Amino acid sequence: MKGFLTVFFIFVSFFAFGQDFDRELNKANSKFFDENYQDAIEEYQKLIDSGIGDTIQRSWAYGYVGVCFQKLSQVNEAKENYRRAIDMGTPCPGFYSKLLAIYKSERSIEGQEFVLLSKKKNMPHEYRKTMKSLAYLYVNSKQFNKLLTTCDELIEWDPENYKYHYFKAISYQKLKNIEKAKLEYRKAIELKSDDVNSNMNLGMILFLKANKTYDVAVDKYEAIAKPTDDDYQLCKKKLAGARNKMREAEPFLVISYKLKPNKNLKSALFNLYRKCSEHAKANNYQ
């Protein structure tokens, strides 16, 4: 019986504290909604200093203090209080959105990553959406190792999304793993045949390698003072192999050029057709 009464009184105490917190929060909120932001900050701060309420409840107070400071154009103070609310695990999506918007306006990659990683942890129902936002943050900020692991998880949920394979391909390409990059570009193209960037990047990877092989073969042959027939046949064989490799690049270059012409693609197609002795086609890209 004594143990039961102890538990009962603890429960009543927590319930009373919860009611006290809500009452004081509503008092501060009334000043906030009346746009008396400085007075609201003082009320929220009193509530925080009182120690009543649990961690999540107090996180709301910190978040509202952040909003008030932002309304008063005191951005540093706003950021500080939003971060406190988020560190305490606030479930309010608005606090994350407001802090994220501030960091975006400041172009702070570190700040944006903090918000998104915290949101992923604190708001499980927003997990997938937040992972997608992280992928775009990592690709735009060129954090390719992080982008790879993020895309692996996204692809597990949505393997038919060409964009995630494209992001993986970019990561591998920037990290100098060209073979894996080619595989991911091909997967992206399988899922979306007219994706300009995947076609362009894959086409340029294939063409540049073949073009280098072609030029090296020519340079080596021309460097021989008195080339023999064997030298000529070897060069001819290497050039034929390089042309075949250029042909692999051709469809990707053509598709991307039709969709989004640019000087690099034009130059690549001109050289491809010239070296493959298709001069009429080459003239279209002069």
Secondary structure, 3 states (H helix, E strand, C coil): CHHHHHHHHHHHHHHHHHHHHHHHHHHHHHHHHCCCHHHHHHHHHHHHHHCCCCHHHHHHHHHHHHHHHHHCCCHHHHHHHHHHHHHCCCCCHHHHHHHHHHHHHHCCHHHHHHHHHHHHHHCHHHHHHHHHHHHHHHHHCCCHHHHHHHHHHHHHHCCCCHHHHHHHHHHHHHCCCHHHHHHHHHHHHHHCCCCHHHHHHHHHHHHHHHHHHHHHHHHHHHCCCCCCHHHHHHHHHHHHHHHHHHHHHHHHHHHHHHHCCCHHHHHHHHHHHHHCCCHHHHHCCC
